[in-house]
């Protein structure tokens, strides 16, 4: 399962659950350990224009069999801070934010009853 969350402040209760970017991920296990590869297009991320770019990032792995949370940048369950404990991602200079436009198709429908709704028919004659 893949989940993503945006934290605009240092409170772990301030997560933006509507943040739902398009990205891909793949994991593997080999003799060196566990590896995750993530492909996240810059167009899916919210960031300000400027250089150098320094982003806060943390990656969480939930291991249900051990009831264990593992973070790339360690987080204690008792920590009251959140985003300030994230690791720093550097070296992303020369990128510019893109204008985001999302189109969501939908269908609207309606109905209107025309005529006499209680006109006698073989199905309504039993009402009288």
N, C-alpha and C positions, 0 to 999 in steps of 0.2 A: 504494500500500500504506500502511495506517495501522498504527502500532504505538504502544503506550503502556507506560511503565515507571515504577515508583515507587522513589525513592531515599530511604531513611530516614537515610542517613549521607552523609558527604562523600567516599565512596569509590565510584568508578564501577563497581567490581566487586560492590557491595552491592545490585544492582538486584533488585526483586521481580518476577519474570516471571509470577507468578500474578495480578498486578493486571491485571484485564481489564474496565474499565468500559465502559458503553454510551455512545457519543457519536457525533456526526456531524461531518463536515468537508467543506468545498468550497473549491476553489481557482479562481483566474481570473488571466488575464494581460491587461492593457490598456496604454494609453499611459503610465500612471504606474508600471507595473511588475507585480510578482507579488504577489498577495493571497491570504491563507488566512482562512477563517471557520471557527471551531470552536464547536460547541454541546455543552457538557458539563454535564449536570444536576448540581446540588450533591449530590443523593442518591448520585451515583456516586463522590464524592470523600471521602477520609479527612481529617478535620481536627478540631481541638479546639474546644470552645466558648470564646468570648472575643472581646473587641473591643479594639483594632482587629485585623483579620485581615491578616497579611502572609504571602503565600505565595511560595515559590520556584517559578519556572517557567522552563522552557527548551523551545524548539521546534527540532527538527532537520529539515533537508531534505537528503536524500542525492541527489547528482547522479552517477549511474553513468558517464555519458559522459565526465566530467572526473575521476572518482575523487575527488569532493569532498564533504565534510561542511560544511554551512552551518548555523550556530546563530543563534537570535534573540539570545541573550546569548553573545558570542564565547567559544569554547573552543579552546585550542591543543592539538594532539595530545600535547604534552609535559607538559601540566598534570597534576599528581598529585592536585590537589583536584578536586572535581566539583560537588556540590550548592551549595557556598558561592559558586560562580561563576555560579549561575543569576541571572536577573533577578528583580526583586521585583514582585509583583502586589499592588497596594494598592487600597483603596476598596470592599472587600467587607464592609462593616460591617452588622450586624443579621441575619446569617445564622446558622442553627443546624444542627449535624450531625444527620443522620437515622439512625435505627436501620436497619441493613441486614439484609435477609432474602432469601436466594436459595434457591429450590426447584428441584432438579434431578430430573426424573422419570427412572426407570430401570425395567428389567424384569429379573426374576430367574427363572431356570428350572431345572429339574432333571429327571432321569429315574431310573427304577428298573426293573430287570429282574425280572420275576415269572415263575415257572414253571420248567420244565426247559430250560435253554438248548441242550442237545444232543439234544433229542428228534428222533427220526428223521422226516425230511421228504424229499421228493424231492430237495431241495438238499443235505441232509447225509448221505444214504446212501452217497455216494461216498467219505466219510472213512474208512470201516472197511476 
